[in-house]
Amino acid sequence: MKLVGKSEKDLDKYPLDFFSIGHFILGHLTCIIIFFMALFIPFEYLRNGILQHFLLITCIFGLGWEIFENNVLINTKLKKERDSLNNSLCDILCVILGSIMCAFIIFHFFENLLIFVFITVILLTIEFSFFYVCGFVTYAQEK
């Protein structure tokens, strides 16, 4: 079985495609939002609950996005066809992996906010650049 869809016609059919990188980025950004929201929640028990269950929250968010992507975007004609089951599961896994990577950075570098921001900006720049290049290569193969 082919693992990676490398052309436009392969999108959403195979477990991984260039949109998988976008789901990884989504997990990274979701984790940042969850942790910064937790900083501003005034109730200690609620803040601790969010931090303890951030991975569950991220999983629910990833699953919710896949449901939205494969129903609402299809019905509004913003997306042509539904993802395969393998692609949807890998997309959710990419959201989770992006969140875990971000949580690792937060737990190791959050005491020094400057280093945390620097590492996060560098990683997001690399991730978005990789997403852009992979998208360009995917769509350029068809022409």
C-alpha positions in Angstrom: 0.0 0.0 0.0 1.2 3.5 -0.9 1.8 5.6 2.2 2.2 9.1 0.8 0.1 10.9 -1.8 2.5 13.0 -3.8 0.2 14.5 -6.5 -3.0 16.4 -6.5 -5.1 13.4 -7.5 -3.6 11.5 -4.5 -4.8 14.0 -2.0 -7.1 12.6 0.7 -6.7 9.1 -0.5 -3.5 8.0 1.1 -2.6 8.2 4.9 -0.2 11.1 4.4 -0.2 14.0 2.0 1.0 17.6 2.2 -2.1 18.6 4.2 -0.8 16.3 6.9 1.9 19.0 7.6 -1.0 21.5 8.0 -2.6 19.2 10.6 0.8 19.0 12.4 0.9 22.8 12.5 -2.7 22.9 13.7 -1.7 20.7 16.6 1.2 22.9 17.4 -1.0 26.0 17.4 -3.7 24.3 19.4 -1.3 23.4 22.1 0.0 27.0 22.3 -3.6 28.3 22.6 -4.5 25.8 25.3 -1.5 26.6 27.4 -1.8 30.3 27.1 -5.5 30.1 27.9 -4.6 28.1 31.0 -2.4 30.9 32.1 -5.3 33.4 32.3 -7.8 31.1 33.9 -8.3 32.4 37.5 -9.3 29.1 39.1 -6.4 26.9 40.0 -8.3 23.6 39.8 -9.7 24.4 36.3 -6.2 25.5 35.1 -4.6 22.3 36.3 -7.4 20.2 34.7 -6.8 21.9 31.3 -3.0 21.3 31.6 -3.5 17.7 32.7 -5.9 17.0 29.9 -4.4 19.1 27.0 -3.7 15.9 25.0 -7.4 14.8 25.3 -8.5 18.4 24.4 -6.2 18.3 21.4 -7.6 14.8 20.3 -11.1 16.1 20.5 -10.2 19.2 18.6 -8.4 17.1 15.9 -11.4 14.8 15.6 -13.8 17.8 15.5 -11.8 19.3 12.7 -11.9 16.1 10.7 -15.7 15.9 11.1 -16.0 19.6 10.1 -13.6 19.1 7.2 -15.4 16.0 5.8 -18.9 17.2 6.3 -19.3 21.0 6.3 -16.6 21.7 3.8 -18.0 19.0 1.5 -21.5 20.3 1.8 -20.5 23.9 1.1 -18.4 22.7 -1.9 -15.1 24.1 -0.4 -13.7 20.6 -0.6 -14.2 18.2 -3.5 -14.2 14.8 -1.9 -14.0 13.2 1.5 -10.8 12.0 3.1 -10.2 8.2 3.2 -10.4 6.7 6.7 -6.6 6.2 6.7 -6.0 9.8 5.8 -8.4 11.1 8.5 -6.8 8.9 11.2 -3.3 10.1 10.1 -4.5 13.7 10.1 -5.7 13.3 13.7 -2.4 11.7 14.6 -0.5 14.6 13.1 -2.5 17.1 15.2 -1.6 15.0 18.3 2.1 14.8 17.4 2.2 18.6 16.7 0.7 19.2 20.1 3.0 16.8 21.9 6.1 18.5 20.3 4.8 21.9 21.3 4.1 20.7 24.9 7.7 19.3 25.1 9.0 22.8 24.1 6.7 24.5 26.6 7.6 22.3 29.5 11.4 22.6 28.8 11.7 26.3 27.8 8.7 28.1 29.3 10.7 29.5 32.3 12.8 31.5 29.8 10.1 33.2 27.7 12.6 34.6 25.2 14.0 31.2 24.3 10.5 29.7 24.2 9.3 32.4 21.7 12.5 32.1 19.7 12.2 28.3 19.3 8.5 28.5 18.6 8.9 31.1 15.9 11.8 29.1 14.3 9.8 25.8 14.3 6.6 27.4 13.0 8.6 29.1 10.2 10.2 25.8 9.3 6.8 24.0 9.4 5.0 26.6 7.3 7.9 26.7 4.8 7.8 22.9 4.5 4.0 23.0 4.1 4.4 25.6 1.3 7.1 23.7 -0.6 5.3 20.4 -0.3 2.1 22.0 -1.6 4.0 23.6 -4.5 5.6 20.3 -5.4 2.2 18.5 -5.1 0.4 20.9 -7.4 3.3 21.5 -9.8 3.4 17.8 -10.7 0.0 18.0 -12.4 1.1 20.7 -14.8 
